Amino acid sequence: MPTEDAQTQALWSLLSRRRDRREFLRDAARAGLGVAGLALVGCQQQPSPTPAPASAAGKPTGRLVYGITAITNAFDPGTQQTTPGRTPFHAVWDTVTNLNTATGAVEPSLAESWRVVDDKTVEVKLRRGISFHNGRELAAEDVKFTLERLLDPANRLTVGNLVREIDHIEIVDSHTFRAVAKTATPTIALTLSRIHVLPAAEFKAAGSAEAFFAKPIGTGAFRLKEFGRESFVELVTAENSWRKPKLAEIRLQALTEDSARIAALRSGQVDLIDGVPPDQIKSLEGGGYKTEWTSLAANYALDLFGQANTPHAKLEVRRAMAHAIDWPTIVKEIYQGYARLSNGLIGGPGAVGWADDPSKYPYDPAKARQLLAQAGFPNGFKAKMMSSRVIMVNAVPTAEAIVNYLREVKVDVELTLLDAATNLQFFLSTYEQGRAPLWIFRHSYDLRMDVAYQLVFYDDKQSIHKYGWNNADFNALLATAQKEMDPKKREPLLLQANRTMLDHAITVTGFQPPYIAVHSQKVSGVKTRADGLMWLDDLAKSA
């Protein structure tokens, strides 16, 4: 397997071993990772980091063009969980807390500090002196408004699923609030890292979400100059931001085809690209370009669940399809080692509720055919499958390989590839309408993140979008785990829920894809993160 940087290797090694908090912190310190806190215990009071210094010239300079795999169809941080949408959101807005993917720590962002009040409540103090782009100072009321907007079912905002454990926000004073969960919850500080804070008064004054997001304001390092739906994002430095970016302007240009991104880089039309196929790296490096990469904290997953009117509603059929896929060969041939095999469970090293189990569904086409015959499909059946073209690097050849493997066991799959903007919403809507096909998608699970954040999508009692599985054992395990404050008791409950879902072959994970970025010699500050985000503040470009 190609070599990741030393710090990344050390982190994966630490996270892959189960340990108590004291041991983890001790070992992390020895590795030089400087852990400030972990997701499950991240509700302790945290200090404020020192703001980044301004550029040597005193202000940001230069323009960079970033050839990105996809641009969102709506510039609203409440609608997006996919990485292509979130990168510019983090440039324009700030979250209350931040998950440091280099250490696995929950750190301050807009929050200056926080403390646990009781097992359902965390009190957060916001930094003073942080202003929105229009000059108005950030206040606790803005956090309250943002959360209430996310949780309002009438808004049908996808990110609402990720903050559902919080019941309400109580205002203590202008810069202090309390986040109160529905039940005992140990992950409130992590949950607050999902909330991009919007300005309450300005949003209301705009009259509608559409009007506000046409000319949005935030507290981030950049402000939006222009947005082309599914096409481009133009950002310029926000002069009054508390963050200190190095560039004056950034254009994120959607180039969905691998060949188009690479050609644009070679011709000098763009300075930086992501989603680079592994087989192109050697040639690009030979041309003088630089490569940065890491393994994503995400699973490439095959969703096999089907409603009553589909063959894959039967357990034997889902297990048959799981046995039909040769994941090791896909990783070797398509990714050339730039990927980590998964074992079927959601999560990976560092995820709470995951274990390094042997694969439950190893490649076995003979067994797949046997199970199909037992289910009443000795001659196979026809099925529809959908996926996004840009869900990750090499998304198309990987999807095509899966289709071919399924056809070998007489599951005749018709594949439809969607763009990034429509993939998630179409995925969710088909389940609600009872017409779900097979799906290929990516489950992200931030380092040290509780897998309940992904498992909740399969519990119709909690999820905003109704999946339709409704397994009583799974639902009970998940509900019990979410209320358990003791990490040593919580983790086995989540793991059992995870294993229950895998036993029913609802979703089977194949591997952790790579995040690969390539840039010109003039560009610096490129850091590939395990969550797939590119932190635009750090980018710089020499003349």
N, C-alpha and C positions, 0 to 999 in steps of 0.2 A: 504493500500500500504506500502511496506517496507520503512524504513526511510532512506533518503539520508542524507549526512552530512549537518550540519547547514549552512555552507557557500553556498552550492549548493541550498538549500531551499530558502535562502535569495535572491540569484541571480535570480532564476526562478520567485520569487514573484515580484521583481523589474522589470524584463523584461516583465512580463505579463501585466503591466499597461502602458498605453500610457502617455507620459509626454514630456515636452520640455527638452532640454539638461541640463539647470541649475537645474531643479528639480531632474532629474535622478542622476546627480553628487552629489547633496546634500544628497539624500537618500542612495546612494551607500556608501558615506563616513560614514553615520550613521551605516550602516550594516557592516562596516569594510572591504569593497571590494576594496577600493583604485583604482577607475577607472581613467585611464590616458587619455582616449579619447574613442569615439565611432566610429563605422565603418562609419557612414554617415558623421561624422564631423571629421574623423580621419586624415584629410589632414593638420591639424594644426601642427606647429613645435613641435617635441617631444624631450625630453632629452634622453641621453643614460643611460641605466641601468648599475649598477655596475656589472662587471664580477663576476661570481661565484668563491669563493675561491678554491684553490687546496685542495686535500685530505690531511689529517693529516700527512700521510707518504710522502707527496710531489709529489706523482704520483699515477695514477690509479692502482688498484690491483684487482685481482680476476677474475673469469670467471662465467658467468651466462648463462643458457640455457632457452630460452623463447619458450614455445610451443604455436605457433600462429595459427590462423585458416587457413591462406593461405599465400602463397608467390607469388609475381608477376611472370609473364612469361618473363618480360623484365625489366632490371635494368635501366630504363630511366624515370626520373621524368616528362617528357613531355607527357608520354603515359598513366599515371595513375591518376584516381580520387578516386578509391576505397581505403578504409582505409588500408587493408592488404598490399597494395603496398606502401603506403605513409610513414608508420612508419620507415622503414630503410632509405628511402630517406631523411627524416629530420635528420637522424644521420650523413649522408655523406655530405649533402649540407645544405646551409642556404638560407633562403628567404630574400628579401629586407626588408620587415616589417613582423611583427608577430601578429596574432590574439590571444589574451589572452582569452582562453575560461573560465577562472575562473572569469573574470571581464567584458568581452565583449569589451575590449579595443584593438585598433590597436596600437602596440608598436614598437619601433625600433628593428631591428635585425642587418643586415648588414648596414642598414641606421643608421646614427648618428642622423640626424634630417631631417625635410622636411618643406616646406612652400608652400602656395598657391600663384601662380603667377597670374593666372586669372582663369576663370571658366572652362578652358580646360587644364590647365597646373599646374603641381606640380614639384617644384625643390627639389631634394634629394641630401643630402651630405652623402657620404659613410664614414664609420669609416676608419681611417688610421691604418696601421700596421696589417691588417688581411691578412693572407697568405693562398694560396691553399696548399694542402698537399705536393706539390713539392717545396714549398718555395717561389714561385712567388707571389707578392702582388696583392690583389684584386684591380681592377680598374673599372671605369665607363663603359669602352668598353666591359667588360664581361657581364654587365647587358644588354647593347644594343644588343649584339650578342644573348643572351639567349632569349630575347623577340622576336627578328626577327625570330629566329628559330621556336618559338611557333606559330607565326602568319603566317608563310609561308604555304599556303594551300597545297603546294606540299608535305609537311611533314606529313600532316593529323594527327597532334598531338591533342589528345583529350583535353588537358589542354588549348589549344588555344582558346577554347570556353570561358574559364573563364577570359581571358585577352583581349578579342576582343574589348573592349571599348577603349583601348590604340591604337593610330594610329602609333606613332613612339617615339623613344628616341633621344634627342638632347644632345650631349656631351658638357658640359660647361668647365670642366677641368678634370684632371686625376681621381678625386674622387667626381665629381659633375655631375649630369645629370638632364635633365628635361623630365618627362613623359608627353606627349601631347596626349590628347584624341581626338577622332573623333568629338565629340560634347561636350557641357557642361556636365560635369560628376562630381558628388560629392563623388564618391567612389574610386578614384584612389589609395589612400593609402591602402585600403583594397585589391584592386586588386594586388598590389605589394606583398602581403603576399602569393600569389599563385606561385610566380616565384622562383624556385630553381636555383640559379645562377651557370652557368657552366663557365669554363675557356675558353675564346674565342680562344686564340692562340693554346692551347694544343688540343682542339677539332678539329680545322682545321688541325693541324699537324698529327693527328691520321689518317686522310684520309677518315673516314666514321664514322657514329654514332655507328655502330656495333663494330668497332675497339676501339673507345673511351670508350664505356660503358663496354667493356671487362676488362679494367683496368682504371676505372674512378677515377678522383680526384675532390675534392671539398674543402670547407672551414670548414666542419662540425667537430664534436667532434670525429668521427670515420672514418676510411677508410675501403674500401671493401677489404677483404682478399680473399674471394671466394664466388661465387654465383652459386647455383644449381637451375636452372629454375624450378619454381613451387615447389621447395623442401626445400631449406635452404639458409640462408645468414650468412656468417661469417664476423664479424666486429672486428677490433682491434683499439685501441686508436690511434688517429692521434697526434703525439707528439708535433707538432707545431700549433695545433688548438687554437684559441682564446677562445673556450669553454673548460670547465673543467669537464669532465666526471669522475665518481668515479670508474668505472669498466675498467679493462684492455682489456677484451674480452667479446663479446656477440655472441651467436649463436641463430638465429631465425630459429626454426625448424617447418616446416609446418606439422600440424596434423589436418587434416580436419574433422575427426570423433570425436564427443564429448567424446565418451568412451575412445578413444585412448589418448586424451589430459589428461583426468582425471587419467587414469591408469599410464601414464608417470609421472604425478606429485606425485602420491602416492608411486611409486616405486623409486623416487628420480632421474629419468632420466632427468627431467626438474625441474626448480626452480619456474617457473611462467607460468600460462596459462591464456588465455582469452576466450571469447565466452562460458562461463560456463552456462549451463542450470539452471534456478532458482530452479528446484526440486532437484538439487545436492548440493546446498549451505549448508543446515543444516548438511548433512552427512560430508562434507569436513571440516566445522568449528568444528564439533565434533571430527575430527581427528587431530585437532591442526593447521589447515591451516587458513590463514587470507583472508578475502574478502574485495574487494573495488569495488564500483559500482556507476554509475550515469546514468541518462537518456541521451540518445544521442540526439544531435540537428540534428535529421533526421526523416524522415517519411518512414514507411513501406508502399509502394504504389502499387496499382494495376493499371497497364496501360491497358486501355480498347480500345484505338483507333485502328481502322482497316481500311485498304484501301478498295477501291470500291468492291473488290472481296470477302469480308468477311461479315458475318452477322453483326458483331459489327461495321461495317461502319455506321449502322443506329443508330440514337440517342436513340430511344426507347429501343433498345437492350442494349446499354451501360448503360442506366439508370436502366434497369431491373437487370443487373448483379451487379450494385452498391447496389441495395436494397437487393440482395440475401445474402450478407455477414454479419454475426453476429460478428462484431468487439468486442463489450463488452465481449462476451463469450470467444473469443480467448484470450483477455488480462487476463481475470480471470482464465481460465483453463490452458492455455499453459504457460503464463508468471507469474501466481500467484501474480499479482499485481506489478511485476517489469517492468512495461511499462505504458506509458501515452496515453490515447485515443486521437486520432486526430479527426478532424471534416470534413475531406475531402479535405481541402485546403492544398496546399504546404506551409510548414513552421510550426511555432509554437511560443510559448512565446518568445518574443525578436526579431523575424524576422520582418523586415519592409516590409509591404505588406500582413500581415496576421492579422486576427481578430478572436476572440473567438466566432464565429458564432455557432448556433446549427447545428447538423449534417444535411446535405442536403439529405442524403440517409440513413435514419435509417433502420434497419433490418426489412424487410417486404416481406416475400416470396410470399404472395398472390398478392401483387402489382407487384412483379417481374414477376409472371406468366401472369398477366393481360397485362403488357407492352409487353411481348414477343408475346402474341397473337395479340395485336394491330400491331406489327411490321411484322406479317405474319409468326410467328414461334410458333404456339400453341403447337406443339409437340417438341419444342426445336430444337437444332442443335448440331453438333459436332464442337469442337474447339481444337486448340493446345495452350498450355501454357508453358512458360519457366521461369526458375528462377535459381539463384545460390544456391548451397548447403550451402555456407558460407557467404551469404549476411549479416547475423546477427545471433545471438544466436537463436536456435530453428527454423532456416529457413525451414528445411524440414517438421516438423510436422505442421507448420503454412501454408505452401504451400499446404500440403495435406488436411488441414481443409478447405481452400478456395475451392479446387477442389470439396470436398464433398458438401459444401454449394451450389455451382453452379449446381452440379448434381441433387440436390433436386428440382431445378426449371427446370430440363430437358436440361441443358446445359452440354453436355457430354464432359468433358475436358480430354485431354490426356496431362499429365504433363511430361516435360523433365527437369531434373536438371543438370545444367552445373557447371564446376569448376569456381573459381573466376577469373582465368586468361583469360578465353575466354568469360565470360558472357557479359561484357560491349561492347566489339567490335562486338560480334555476334548480340547483341541487336541493335546497331546502323546500322550495315550493312543490317539487314533484312528490316528496314524501307526504306533505300535507294533503295533496290531491289524490293520494293512493295509487300513483302510477310510476313508482320509482324504478328506474333501470339499475343496472350495475354501475358503480361509480369508482373512478380512480381519483384520489385527492391526497392532500398533504395535511397531516395532523401535526401542528406545532406544539411544543411542550416546554417552553422556556426552562433553562437550567434550574434545578432545585424546585421546579414547579410541581405542584400537586396535580396528579393526573385527573383529579375530579373536575378540573377545568375543561377537560375534553370528554370525560365520561358523562357529564351532565347532559350533553346533547342527545344521549340515548335514553334519557329518563323523561318521559312525556309530562310527568307531574311538575318538572322544574323548567324544562326548556321552553323558550318562547316559540320555537318551531317544533312541531310535533313529528317525531320520527316514526312512531308506530310499533315499536318492539314491545314495550310494556312487560318486561320480565320481573315478576314479583321479588325473586331472590336478589337480582341485581339492584333493583330500586331500593330494597331494604338495606343492603350492604352500603350502598352509596349514601343513603340518608343518615345511617348510623355513623359512618366515617366523617361526614361533614360536620357533625356535632361534637366529635371527639377531640378534646384539647391536648391529650397526651400523644405526642408524635409516635411513641413506641406502640401505642394501641391503634392509632389512626392508620399507620402505613399498612399493616396486614389486612385491614378491612378493605382499603382501596385496592390492594393487590388481589384480594379474593374477588372483588367486583370486576377487576380487569381480566382476571383469568376466566371468570364466568362468561363474560362477553366473548372471549376468544374461544371457549369451549363450544359456544353456540355459533361460532364462525360468522359473527355479525360484521366485524371489520378485522381484516388480517393485514398486519404491517409487514413490509418486505425489507426495507432498508432505510438508513438515514442518508439523504442526498447531500452532495457537497454544495457549498456556496463559493463560487469561483469568480473573482474579479480580475481584470487585466487593464493596465493603464499605461500611458506614455511616461517617458522619463521625466517630463516636466511636472507631473502630478505627484504630490506627497500627501500623507495623512490617510491613505486608504487602509481601512481596518475592516476585514470581514468578520462579522459577528455571528454567533450561533443562532440568533433569531432571524437572520437574513436581512436585517436592516443595514443601511449604509448611513453612518452618522455624518451628515453634511457639514456640521460645524468644523470638523477636523480637516476637511479637504483644503488643499492649497495648490496653486499652479504658478510655476516660475515663468518669467517672460521668455 
